[in-house]
Amino acid sequence: MKYKEALDGLWQELKGPTNYDLRCIIEYVKPLRKRAASELLKREPSNYDLWSIIEHVEELREEAAERLLRGEPTNKDLCYIIRYVEPLREMAWQMLIRQRPLSYHLCYVIQYVESLREQAWQMLLKKGPSNDYLCYIIRYVEPLRIDAWRELINRGATNKDLCYIIEHVKELREEAAKKLLKGGATKSELCCVISYVKALREQAWQMLLKKGPSNANLRYIIKYIEHTEPLREEAAERLLKGEPSNYDLRFLIIHVDSLRERAWQALIGKNPSNEDLCYIIKWTGIYKEEAAERLLLERPSTNRLWDFIKISDSLKVQAWRKLLEKGPTNRDLCFIIRYVESLRMEAWQRLLEKGATNFDLCYIIKHVEPLREEAANRLFAQNPNSYEIGYIFKYVDSLRIKAWQRLLKERPRNAECIVEHVEYPLPKEIMSGVKKSNKKIIDEMIYFANLNEGEIS
């Protein structure tokens, strides 16, 4: 079947599509956009429907915009027309002016419509824009960046405004930082300068030292400035030599190679908690085994043993044996089967010996591809209900037809519901007996629309 024919066939299968269905096609199925939009325009489309057509279907934009204008268009309706429909732009702009646009609407025009940018900007200035709107224009509208920056300074930029500019507008970063440093910056604001403005980094650092940086300030600097920057090492040394919490020491172990060993020894000296050791096991390679050995001596919970088995290769067997001593539940065994390939078959055999429930088998079918077919066959032998058969239908390709036949014997309505949740086209043997919903048909349209034409046979 050819690409176009596949989509045409799916279009013919739609049964009384709702406006929402048609909007989904307009937004996600490019080859059928015009057809769906034409159908939508034959009805009584909502403003939301018309926005969708205006944004996505160039050939029908003007018609959709005229529909909006014939009613009582809101400022948002007019903004859409101004942005997307050039033949009606001036008319919509004059209507927007008469309706007294808010600063938000003017900012929208400023950002997206170059031909009206200056006019909208002058109107915004007359309204007296908030600093937030000025910051928005500075960030997103480069042609007006300098004008908006001057306006912000004239109106009185707050430290919060200056930090926003420092973070988001490289061109004005240094100038904003100078003003911030002159105005009496807080510790966190000084950290912002240190992180983003290299030329003023040393000055801001000295100011921060006079204020007395918190551990959080030092962690911020360590995390966000370049690894080659000497100041980063200085901040790390200061954190280590101060009164670091266990969290601070963990942070240093993860982020500062040169201080890793000293931070690890300091953490060991503070009698680390199980949480500390688990963090090290999860996020570092170098001390993972030592941390796991220490934690195994602390009578770890079953959940902690799961972590060892999943993360620590050298202690995997030891943790597994401890779990066996505790008497693993089916849930424990399912976890091992899912996450630990080297212990998968042993755990699978133990699960079968204990008696795998239908719930266990559904879990394996969903999460463990190598055991799906075996688990599915065992599930078939344990009198599964239609919901459980749905797992086989959805996840086990080789048994999908068999699962479908069982579903039809159980509850056909439920079977049709399960079909809805398979994300790709199904065999004709199945679909011939199912009334597909429009949602399913649209999902298939999206699937085909995303394929290259040559991939459809």
C-alpha positions in Angstrom: 0.0 0.0 0.0 1.3 3.4 -1.0 1.8 6.2 1.6 -1.0 8.4 0.3 -3.4 5.4 -0.1 -2.7 4.3 3.5 -3.6 7.8 4.9 -6.7 8.0 2.5 -7.9 4.7 3.8 -7.6 5.7 7.4 -9.4 9.0 6.6 -12.3 7.0 5.2 -12.5 4.9 8.4 -13.2 8.0 10.6 -16.7 7.9 12.0 -18.2 11.3 12.6 -15.0 12.9 13.8 -15.4 15.6 16.4 -13.8 19.0 16.2 -11.1 17.8 18.6 -10.4 14.8 16.3 -10.0 17.1 13.3 -7.7 19.5 15.3 -5.5 16.5 16.2 -5.2 15.7 12.5 -4.4 19.3 11.6 -1.7 19.5 14.3 -0.1 16.1 13.9 -0.8 14.7 10.4 0.6 17.1 7.9 -0.5 15.4 4.7 -4.2 15.5 5.8 -4.1 19.0 7.4 -5.9 20.8 4.6 -8.6 18.1 4.3 -9.3 18.2 8.1 -9.3 22.0 8.1 -11.8 22.1 5.2 -14.1 19.7 7.1 -13.8 21.8 10.2 -14.7 25.0 8.4 -17.9 23.4 7.2 -19.1 23.2 10.8 -19.3 25.7 13.5 -15.7 25.8 14.6 -14.8 27.3 18.0 -12.2 30.0 18.2 -9.7 27.3 19.4 -10.4 25.3 16.2 -9.8 28.4 14.1 -6.5 29.2 15.8 -5.4 25.7 14.9 -6.2 26.2 11.2 -4.6 29.7 11.2 -1.4 28.3 12.7 -1.0 25.1 10.7 -2.9 25.4 7.4 -1.5 28.3 5.3 -4.0 27.8 2.4 -7.0 28.3 4.7 -5.6 30.8 7.1 -7.4 33.8 5.6 -10.8 32.0 5.6 -10.4 31.0 9.2 -9.3 34.5 10.2 -12.3 36.0 8.5 -14.6 33.7 10.6 -12.9 35.1 13.7 -13.3 38.7 12.5 -17.1 38.2 11.7 -17.7 37.4 15.4 -16.5 39.3 18.4 -12.8 38.6 18.3 -10.9 38.6 21.5 -7.5 40.2 21.8 -6.0 36.8 21.6 -7.9 36.1 18.4 -6.6 39.3 16.9 -3.0 38.5 18.0 -3.2 35.2 16.1 -4.4 36.9 12.9 -1.8 39.7 13.2 1.0 37.1 13.5 -0.1 34.6 10.8 -2.4 36.2 8.3 -0.6 39.0 6.5 -3.5 40.1 4.2 -5.7 40.8 7.3 -2.8 42.0 9.6 -3.5 45.8 9.4 -7.3 45.3 9.9 -6.7 43.1 12.9 -4.1 45.5 14.3 -6.5 48.5 14.2 -9.2 46.4 15.9 -6.7 45.4 18.6 -5.8 49.1 19.2 -9.5 49.9 19.6 -9.9 47.1 22.1 -7.1 48.5 24.3 -4.6 45.7 24.3 -2.8 44.7 27.5 0.9 44.8 27.8 0.9 41.0 27.1 -0.7 41.4 23.7 1.7 44.2 22.8 4.7 42.1 23.8 3.3 39.3 21.6 3.2 41.6 18.6 6.6 43.0 19.4 8.1 39.5 19.5 6.5 38.0 16.4 5.5 40.7 14.0 8.5 42.7 12.7 6.4 45.1 10.6 4.4 46.3 13.7 7.2 46.0 16.2 8.1 49.7 16.6 4.5 50.8 16.7 3.7 48.2 19.4 6.8 49.2 21.3 5.8 52.8 21.4 2.4 51.9 22.7 3.9 49.7 25.3 6.1 52.6 26.5 3.1 54.8 26.8 1.3 52.2 29.0 4.3 52.0 31.3 5.5 48.4 31.0 6.5 46.4 34.1 10.1 45.5 34.6 9.1 41.8 33.8 7.9 42.8 30.4 11.0 44.8 29.7 13.2 41.9 30.8 11.2 39.7 28.4 11.8 42.0 25.5 15.5 42.3 26.4 15.9 38.6 26.3 13.8 37.6 23.3 13.6 40.7 20.9 17.1 41.5 19.9 16.3 44.6 17.7 14.8 46.3 20.7 17.2 44.9 23.3 19.3 48.1 23.9 16.2 50.4 23.9 14.4 48.1 26.4 17.6 47.9 28.5 17.8 51.7 28.7 14.2 51.9 29.7 14.7 49.3 32.4 17.6 51.2 33.8 15.7 54.5 33.7 12.7 52.9 35.5 15.0 51.4 38.2 16.2 47.8 37.6 16.0 45.7 40.7 18.7 43.2 41.7 16.3 40.5 40.6 16.0 42.1 37.1 19.8 42.4 36.8 20.3 38.8 37.8 17.8 37.8 35.1 19.7 39.8 32.5 23.0 38.3 33.7 21.7 34.8 33.4 20.0 35.1 30.0 21.5 38.0 27.9 25.2 37.5 27.2 25.5 40.9 25.4 24.5 42.8 28.5 25.9 40.5 31.2 28.9 42.5 32.2 27.1 45.9 32.3 24.3 44.4 34.4 26.8 42.8 36.8 28.6 46.1 37.3 25.4 47.7 38.3 24.5 44.8 40.6 27.9 45.0 42.4 27.5 48.8 42.9 24.0 48.4 44.4 24.8 46.0 47.3 24.3 42.5 46.1 23.3 39.6 48.4 25.4 36.4 48.7 23.3 34.6 46.2 23.4 37.5 43.7 27.2 37.6 44.1 27.2 33.9 43.2 25.3 34.7 40.1 28.0 37.2 39.0 30.8 34.7 39.9 29.1 32.0 37.8 28.3 34.1 34.6 30.7 37.0 34.4 34.3 36.0 34.2 35.6 39.5 34.0 34.1 40.4 37.4 34.5 37.0 39.1 37.4 37.9 41.3 35.8 41.1 42.5 32.5 39.4 43.3 34.4 36.5 45.1 36.2 39.0 47.3 32.9 40.7 48.2 31.4 37.2 49.0 34.4 36.4 51.2 33.8 39.5 53.3 30.1 38.6 53.7 31.1 35.0 54.7 29.8 32.5 52.1 27.5 29.7 53.2 28.1 26.1 52.3 25.3 26.4 49.8 27.0 29.4 48.1 30.3 27.5 47.9 28.5 24.4 46.4 26.9 26.7 43.8 30.3 28.1 42.7 31.8 24.6 42.6 29.0 23.3 40.5 28.6 26.2 38.0 32.0 27.6 37.1 34.5 26.0 34.8 36.5 23.1 36.2 39.8 24.8 35.2 39.0 28.0 37.1 41.3 28.4 40.2 38.5 30.0 42.1 36.6 26.7 42.0 39.4 24.9 43.8 39.6 27.7 46.3 35.9 27.4 47.0 36.1 23.6 47.4 39.1 23.9 49.8 37.1 26.4 51.9 34.1 24.1 52.0 36.2 21.2 53.1 38.1 23.1 55.8 35.0 24.7 57.2 32.3 22.7 58.9 31.1 20.5 56.0 28.0 18.4 56.5 27.8 14.9 55.2 25.9 16.3 52.3 28.8 18.7 51.5 31.3 15.9 51.7 29.3 13.8 49.3 29.1 16.8 47.0 32.9 17.2 47.0 33.4 13.5 46.4 31.2 13.7 43.3 32.3 17.1 41.9 36.0 17.8 42.9 38.5 15.2 41.7 41.4 16.8 43.5 39.7 16.7 46.9 37.9 13.4 46.5 40.1 11.3 48.7 40.3 13.8 51.6 36.5 14.3 51.4 35.9 10.5 51.5 38.2 10.1 54.5 36.4 13.0 56.3 33.0 11.3 55.5 34.3 8.0 56.9 35.5 9.8 60.0 31.9 11.2 60.6 30.3 7.7 60.7 28.3 8.1 57.5 24.7 7.1 57.5 23.2 4.4 55.3 21.9 7.2 53.1 25.4 8.6 52.7 26.8 5.3 51.7 24.0 4.5 49.3 24.6 7.9 47.6 28.2 7.1 47.1 27.4 3.6 45.8 24.9 5.1 43.3 26.9 8.1 42.0 30.6 7.3 42.2 32.8 4.5 40.8 35.9 4.9 42.9 34.5 4.3 46.4 31.5 2.2 45.4 32.8 -1.1 46.6 34.1 0.2 49.9 30.9 2.0 50.7 28.9 -1.2 49.8 31.1 -3.3 52.1 30.4 -0.9 55.0 26.7 -0.9 54.3 26.5 -4.7 54.1 27.7 -4.8 57.7 24.8 -2.6 58.9 22.1 -5.2 58.2 20.7 -3.4 55.2 17.0 -3.5 54.4 15.7 -5.5 51.4 15.5 -2.3 49.4 19.2 -1.6 50.1 20.1 -5.1 49.0 18.3 -4.5 45.8 20.6 -1.5 45.3 23.7 -3.6 45.9 22.6 -6.3 43.5 21.8 -3.7 40.9 24.9 -1.5 41.3 27.8 -3.2 42.9 29.3 -5.9 40.6 31.8 -7.3 43.1 29.3 -7.5 46.0 26.4 -8.7 43.9 26.6 -12.3 44.9 27.2 -11.5 48.6 24.1 -9.2 48.5 22.1 -11.9 46.7 23.0 -14.5 49.3 21.9 -12.1 52.1 18.6 -11.6 50.3 18.2 -15.4 50.1 18.9 -15.7 53.8 16.1 -13.2 54.5 13.7 -15.3 52.3 13.0 -13.3 49.2 9.4 -12.5 48.3 8.1 -12.8 44.8 8.4 -9.0 44.6 12.2 -9.3 45.4 12.7 -12.0 42.8 10.8 -10.0 40.1 13.1 -7.0 40.8 16.2 -9.2 40.4 14.8 -10.7 37.2 14.1 -7.3 35.8 17.3 -5.5 36.7 20.2 -8.0 37.2 20.9 -10.0 34.1 23.7 -12.1 35.6 21.2 -13.4 38.3 18.1 -13.4 36.1 17.8 -17.1 35.4 18.6 -18.2 39.0 15.9 -15.7 40.3 13.5 -16.9 37.6 13.9 -20.5 38.7 13.3 -19.6 42.3 10.2 -17.6 41.4 8.8 -20.6 39.5 9.6 -22.9 42.5 7.8 -20.5 44.9 4.9 -20.2 42.5 4.7 -17.2 40.2 1.3 -15.5 40.4 -0.4 -14.0 37.4 0.6 -10.6 38.7 4.3 -11.7 38.7 4.0 -13.1 35.2 2.4 -9.9 33.9 5.3 -7.9 35.4 7.9 -10.2 33.7 6.0 -9.9 30.4 6.0 -6.1 30.6 9.6 -5.6 31.7 11.8 -8.6 30.8 11.8 -9.1 27.0 14.0 -12.4 27.0 11.4 -14.1 29.3 8.3 -12.7 27.8 7.2 -15.7 25.7 7.9 -18.2 28.4 6.1 -16.1 31.0 3.2 -15.6 28.6 2.8 -19.4 28.0 2.8 -20.0 31.7 0.2 -17.2 32.2 -2.0 -18.9 29.5 -1.9 -22.1 31.7 -3.0 -20.2 34.8 -6.5 -19.2 33.8 -5.8 -15.5 33.2 -8.6 -12.9 33.1 -9.0 -10.7 30.1 -7.0 -7.9 31.7 -4.0 -10.2 32.1 -4.4 -11.6 28.6 -4.1 -7.9 27.5 -0.5 -8.0 28.7 0.3 -10.8 26.3 -1.6 -9.1 23.5 0.3 -5.9 24.0 3.8 -7.1 24.6 4.3 -10.6 23.0 4.2 -10.3 19.3 4.5 -14.1 18.7 1.4 -14.8 20.8 -0.8 -11.8 19.9 -3.2 -13.7 17.6 -3.6 -16.4 20.3 -4.2 -13.8 22.9 -6.8 -12.1 20.7 -8.7 -15.3 20.2 -8.8 -15.8 24.0 -10.0 -12.2 24.4 -12.9 -12.7 22.1 -14.0 -15.7 24.1 -13.7 -13.7 27.3 -15.1 -10.2 26.8 -15.1 -8.7 23.3 -15.7 -5.1 24.6 -12.8 -5.3 26.9 -10.7 -6.7 23.9 -11.5 -3.7 21.8 -10.4 -1.4 24.7 -7.1 -3.3 24.9 -6.6 -2.9 21.1 -6.7 0.9 21.7 -3.6 0.7 23.8 -1.3 -0.9 21.2 0.7 1.9 19.6 1.2 0.6 16.1 -0.9 -1.0 13.3 -2.1 -4.5 14.1 -2.5 -7.6 11.9 -5.6 -7.8 9.7 -6.7 -11.0 11.5 -7.3 -8.8 14.6 -8.5 -5.5 13.1 -11.1 -7.1 10.8 -13.2 -8.0 13.9 -12.7 -4.7 15.7 -14.5 -1.4 15.5 -11.7 1.1 15.8 -12.3 4.3 17.6 -11.4 7.6 16.0 -8.6 7.9 18.5 -7.1 4.7 17.3 -7.5 5.7 13.7 -5.8 9.1 14.3 -3.0 7.3 16.2 -2.4 5.2 13.1 -2.5 8.3 10.9 0.2 9.9 13.0 2.2 6.6 12.9 2.0 6.5 9.1 2.7 10.3 8.7 5.9 9.9 10.7 7.2 7.1 8.4 9.2 7.7 5.3 7.1 6.8 2.2 9.5 4.0 1.3 8.9 2.3 4.7 5.2 1.6 4.0 4.7 -1.6 2.0 
